Amino acid sequence: MIDTHAHLDLEDFDHDRETLFTTMRAHGITNAIIPGISETQWCKQIAIAAEFNCYYALGIHPWYVPNNIDDSLTLLERKIIEHKDNARFVALGECGLDKLKPHFPMQLELLSGQLTMSVRFHLPVILHAVKCHQQLIELLIRNPNPRGGVIHGFYGGPELAKRYIDLGYKLGIGGLLMNPNAKKLRKTITEIDIKHFLIETDSPSMTPYNALEKRNTPLHLPKFVSEIAYLQKKTTVSILERLNKNASQLFEL
């Protein structure tokens, strides 16, 4: 299993990161992608990816809109050029839009710059999207990316799912799936072909429904695979094989 979105570089894991990676691998979770969130975190993130031999992306999250967008985009460009030949560097992101956070016009400017960069450097993009789907879809139409990407933490119904799929994007499925009240998402899982999904946790956030521990970790992944298999009426083995293939194809792992 590959956790395609886990912030394992955050301080929530500083006290037990090595133990967690050992436990993950003992449970068949062989790798993870650590998304970037801000320029202040990139160095730690890259160091941890190197230490534990996992993948990473570089980007600026909409929760961390910088004071000077042009300067930050220049720094991101330099960092991408520096790492473009590193086999562990697989995507641009996490970037996106979040209507629940301030500075939305600046978020749009920041995302536009990163989408342009993802196309220039032939990188798939990892997208954060909260209550902004129409604006995001319009931006993706204006910035077509042959490599596509993933809508992280997808929570919508089949119609919205198909709009993203038609633009070449996969859907990141995580802990929300375990909530029986997430009816739109569960309907999407039931109706949409498994080839369009990735599994992720967003650790340490988005802890699954009824989980005993407040902190989320990649150790929850097997539950998500089993739930997808249940909703699609397929075997867990076949679902896992396809999910692994999806991740490998998108990120060229």
C-alpha positions in Angstrom: 0.0 0.0 0.0 1.1 3.6 -0.8 -0.3 6.5 1.3 -0.5 9.1 -1.5 -1.0 12.0 0.9 0.5 12.0 4.4 2.2 15.0 6.1 4.7 12.8 8.0 7.1 15.7 8.2 4.9 17.6 10.7 5.8 18.0 14.4 3.0 15.6 15.3 5.3 12.8 14.3 8.6 14.1 15.7 8.4 11.9 18.8 7.7 8.6 17.1 8.3 8.9 13.4 10.9 6.1 13.2 8.6 3.7 15.1 5.6 4.7 12.9 7.5 3.9 9.6 8.6 0.6 11.0 5.0 -0.3 12.0 3.7 0.9 8.6 6.0 -1.4 6.7 5.2 -4.3 9.0 1.5 -3.8 8.0 2.3 -3.7 4.2 2.3 0.1 3.9 5.5 0.3 2.0 5.6 4.0 1.1 4.1 7.4 1.3 4.0 10.7 -0.6 4.8 13.7 1.7 3.2 16.9 0.1 4.7 20.3 0.5 2.9 23.0 2.3 5.2 26.0 2.6 8.7 27.2 1.9 9.5 27.1 5.6 8.8 23.4 5.8 10.5 22.2 2.5 13.9 21.5 3.9 12.6 19.3 6.8 10.2 17.6 4.5 12.9 16.7 2.0 15.2 15.5 4.7 12.6 13.2 6.2 11.7 11.8 2.7 15.4 11.0 2.2 15.8 9.4 5.7 12.8 7.1 5.3 13.1 6.6 1.5 9.7 7.9 0.7 8.3 10.2 -2.0 7.6 13.9 -1.8 5.9 16.8 -3.6 6.8 20.5 -3.5 4.2 23.3 -3.3 2.5 26.0 -1.3 -0.8 25.2 0.5 -3.6 27.8 0.4 -3.5 27.9 4.2 0.0 29.4 3.9 -0.5 32.2 1.4 2.8 34.2 1.5 3.1 37.9 1.8 4.9 38.1 -1.6 3.5 35.6 -4.0 6.0 36.3 -6.8 9.0 35.8 -4.5 7.6 32.6 -3.1 6.8 31.2 -6.6 10.4 32.1 -7.6 11.7 30.1 -4.6 9.4 27.2 -5.5 10.7 27.2 -9.1 14.3 27.1 -7.9 13.5 24.3 -5.5 11.8 22.3 -8.3 14.8 22.8 -10.6 17.1 21.7 -7.8 15.1 18.5 -7.2 13.8 17.7 -10.7 16.2 14.8 -11.1 15.5 13.2 -7.7 13.5 10.0 -8.2 11.7 10.7 -4.9 10.3 14.0 -6.1 7.0 13.1 -7.9 4.6 16.0 -8.0 3.8 19.7 -7.4 1.6 20.4 -4.4 -0.1 20.5 -2.1 -1.7 23.6 -3.6 -5.3 24.7 -4.2 -8.2 26.7 -3.0 -10.1 26.9 0.3 -13.1 29.2 0.7 -13.0 28.7 4.5 -9.7 30.4 4.7 -8.9 34.1 4.1 -7.2 35.9 1.2 -9.1 34.0 -1.5 -8.0 36.4 -4.4 -4.4 35.7 -3.3 -5.1 32.0 -3.2 -6.3 32.2 -6.8 -3.1 34.0 -7.8 -0.9 31.6 -5.9 -2.6 28.5 -7.4 -2.5 29.9 -10.9 1.2 30.3 -10.7 1.7 26.8 -9.4 -0.6 25.3 -12.1 1.5 27.1 -14.8 4.7 25.7 -13.1 3.3 22.1 -13.0 2.7 22.2 -16.8 6.1 23.7 -17.4 7.9 21.1 -15.4 5.7 18.2 -16.5 4.5 17.4 -13.0 1.2 16.0 -11.8 -0.4 18.3 -9.3 -1.9 17.5 -5.8 -4.9 19.8 -5.2 -6.6 20.9 -2.0 -10.2 22.0 -2.7 -12.8 23.1 -0.1 -16.1 24.8 -1.2 -14.5 26.2 -4.4 -15.0 23.5 -7.0 -16.4 25.7 -9.7 -13.5 28.2 -9.4 -11.0 25.3 -9.3 -12.5 23.6 -12.4 -12.4 26.9 -14.3 -8.7 27.2 -13.5 -7.9 23.6 -14.5 -9.7 24.2 -17.8 -7.5 27.2 -18.4 -4.4 25.3 -17.4 -4.7 21.9 -19.0 -2.0 19.5 -17.6 -1.2 16.4 -19.6 0.1 14.7 -16.4 -3.1 15.4 -14.6 -3.1 15.1 -10.8 -5.3 14.3 -7.8 -8.2 16.1 -6.0 -7.0 15.4 -2.5 -9.6 14.7 0.2 -12.4 14.4 -2.3 -15.8 14.5 -0.7 -18.3 15.1 -3.5 -20.9 13.1 -5.5 -20.6 11.3 -8.8 -21.4 14.3 -11.0 -18.6 16.4 -9.5 -16.3 13.4 -9.6 -16.9 13.0 -13.4 -16.1 16.7 -14.0 -12.7 16.3 -12.5 -12.1 12.9 -14.2 -13.0 14.4 -17.5 -10.1 16.9 -16.9 -7.7 14.1 -16.3 -7.7 14.1 -12.5 -7.9 11.3 -10.0 -9.8 11.4 -6.7 -8.0 11.1 -3.3 -10.1 9.0 -1.0 -9.4 9.1 2.8 -11.0 9.0 6.2 -14.3 10.7 5.3 -15.2 7.4 3.5 -15.6 5.7 6.9 -18.4 8.1 8.0 -21.8 6.5 7.2 -23.2 10.0 6.8 -20.8 10.8 3.9 -23.5 9.8 1.5 -22.3 11.7 -1.6 -18.8 10.3 -1.3 -20.0 6.7 -0.7 -22.3 7.0 -3.7 -19.2 8.1 -5.8 -17.3 5.1 -4.6 -20.2 2.8 -5.6 -20.7 4.3 -9.0 -17.2 5.4 -10.3 -14.6 3.0 -11.7 -11.8 2.1 -9.3 -9.2 3.3 -11.9 -10.0 6.9 -10.9 -9.2 6.6 -7.2 -6.1 6.9 -5.0 -6.0 6.2 -1.2 -4.6 8.7 1.2 -4.9 9.6 4.9 -3.8 13.3 5.1 -2.1 12.3 8.3 -2.1 13.7 11.0 -5.4 15.3 9.9 -8.8 13.9 8.7 -8.8 11.1 11.3 -11.5 8.5 10.3 -14.9 8.3 11.9 -14.9 6.5 15.3 -11.1 6.2 15.4 -9.7 5.7 18.9 -6.7 8.0 18.4 -7.1 11.7 17.6 -4.0 11.7 15.4 -4.4 10.2 12.0 -1.7 7.9 10.6 -1.1 5.8 7.5 -2.0 2.7 9.6 -5.7 3.4 8.8 -5.2 2.7 5.0 -6.2 -1.0 5.2 -9.7 0.1 6.5 -10.1 2.4 3.5 -9.2 -0.4 1.1 -11.7 -2.8 2.7 -14.5 -0.2 2.7 -13.9 0.6 -1.0 -14.0 -3.2 -1.8 -17.2 -3.5 0.2 -18.9 -0.6 -1.7 -17.7 -1.8 -5.1 -18.5 -5.4 -4.3 -15.0 -6.6 -5.2 -12.2 -8.4 -3.4 -9.8 -6.4 -1.3 -6.9 -7.9 -3.2 -8.2 -6.7 -6.6 -9.0 -3.2 -5.2 -5.6 -2.9 -3.7 -3.8 -4.0 -6.8 -5.7 -1.4 -8.9 -5.1 1.4 -6.3 -1.4 0.7 -6.3 -1.4 0.7 -10.1 -3.2 4.1 -10.1 -0.6 5.7 -7.8 2.3 4.2 -9.8 0.9 5.5 -13.1 0.0 9.0 -12.0 3.2 9.7 -10.1 5.5 7.4 -12.2 6.7 5.6 -9.1 
